[in-house]
Amino acid sequence: MANLADGGFFSFVAAFSSSHGRRQTTAAAERRGDAPTLRGLFTPPPIYNETSEATRDADFVTEVTSGTLETEDGSPHVLAYEVHSRRPNNDGATTRGLTALFLHGGPGAACNPGHVRFFDPSLYQHVVLLDQRGCGKSTPKGETKCNRIELLVLDIERLRLHLFDQNSAYDVILGGSWGCTLALAYAHAYPRSVRAMVLRGVCMFRPQEIDWLFGDPPTIVGSENSSSKTSNLRDLLNGGNAGRPASTTTKDEQEGQLINTASQLFPNAWNDFVTGGRSRQIVLNAPTNTDNPRSALQGHYHQLMGKDSLMRIQALKSWMKWEMGIYSRGLSHKTESKQSEPEAQLLVWNPHTKSWSYEDAGDPLDMSSTPVDKDIAQSLRRFSKASNAPQQQQIQPLLVQQMRLSNQEREDISRSHRQNGFVSDQYVPAQAILTCFYSTNDDFVMNGYRTFMSLSPPDGIAIESWYSSKLPPASGHADECISNIADEEILYPLPPTIAIQGGRDGICPPDTSLDLHALWPQLELRIAMNSGHSMYDKVISGEIINALDRLAHGL
């Protein structure tokens, strides 16, 4: 799902200082009256320059290799990638020499050098950044032709073979949001090519996940205005998560209705999304077919994918306003405690003890976790497992209906753009285009991986043959070996994995991580109770760094 922080928003990075050294414990912090210490991003080693004073004094230096990679015959895509190689620069510095791959979100976001800062240079010598098709520095920007998950998976393997010898693997893949979907698909297709994974903001791009973020709210039948939409919060406050959502609901059923879409929680923001805001410049047609639960999404699709650049920019504004609004607001918990939760509280599924417990993110070495009932985790769910989207095989993308603004509207918008020096016909909003394209055509773009991502293997395929792995190393047992490739007796279908999830994530709510955990008990799931979607949230970023360190020591 869309990962806005991965798209180059460096302002998030500036909020967090670098820390590289021994952690404080919570007990020690309490004795001093301080807040628990959360690990920050690593200071990037300077680019190597033999005449630079900064280079001479640094423990590590970086050499960046940039390159491009052609794709399959008939494809217009040329991929851009960078390899950030950090090497010791003095006698006291050493590295384990591991190789990591970072997979950005979106679909449609991009990589930036700040993503390298999650990887300890003393553990990870090489960090590979890949801009996916149509993203970042890859060309053509925003291109939807030959752009679907099976080809993106092939790109990752193509890049591995391009950079390394055939027997080498990515030691760790870090994927966030849509990057989780891609990481899981790649591990499923090439289990010998990745040794461990860290997933952040778990997304599997299932229909119900798309419906959550972009689905129309159910229509209330029997009210005075049958086109009104539900916005009741009773279920969100009282809990409950059973039943398949319907495209309509009766007035009597409204009081106990399950919240299945973000539009029900934020009706005013949704109305702005549907109508393109309060501006008269563009109005998306309100849904008239109640059998189509994605009419607003498809309305944006026709305008973002169309040839009218001015209309595209206007649709982009309402698209980004909706997504950024959900991203920044986050979600409240269904049952708020009378006592506020600690900011750094984690709800953790420990696959070693096969139990849920509370932990303190500020003290990852503290073994005194508090056991909790599994119902606490289930209370974090936001939507049901069913989807309203029509279940039919899609063999090609939805045909774009060309639209055009009126002459007066065009003149008004053009005047505003000229005053601001903005050239609309030269701007390609790749993230909005690709996220909308993938979300509208999810059955088509996910072809080949839809069944795996649905978490429902076909008859005759055992669950554990698709969703199982070795355990990640336990906290405090960093020397425990977890190598998936060295074990010739059994090749697990997935590598050891630690998943990090925001409990208040409005873009990718906890449902998918909990569904994945239910089928994959060896997955370590760490839910930052008061965090949202951003990988630069101080608790989330600290958890990512701790997970990368722990896996690195176990490889």
ABEGO torsion letter per residue (X at the ends): XBBAAAAGBAAAAAABBBBBEBBBBAAAAAAAGBBBBBBBBBBBBBBBBAABAAAAABABBBBBBBBBBBBBBGBABBBBBBBBBBBBABAABBBAGBBBBBBBBOBGBBBBAAAAAABBAAABABBBBBBBBGBEABOBBGBABGBBAAAAAAAAAAAAAAABBAABBBABBBBBEAAAAAAAAAAAABAAABABBBBBGBBAGBAAAAAAAABBBBBBBGBABAABBBABAAAAAAEEABEBBBABBBAAAAAABBBABAAAABAAAAAAAAAGEABAABBBBBBABAABAAAAAAAAAAAAABABAAAAAAAAAAAAAAAAAAAAAEBBBABBBABBBBAABBBBBBAAAGBBBBBBAABAABABBBBBBAAAAAAABABBABBABBBBBBABBBBBBBBBBBAAAAAAAAAAAAAAGBBAAABBBAAAAAAAAAAAAAAAAABGAAAAAAGBBBBGBBAAAABBBBBBBBBGBAABBABAAABAABBBABBBBBBBBBAABAABBAAAAAAAAAABAABBBBBBAABBABAABAAAAAAAAAAAAAAAAAX
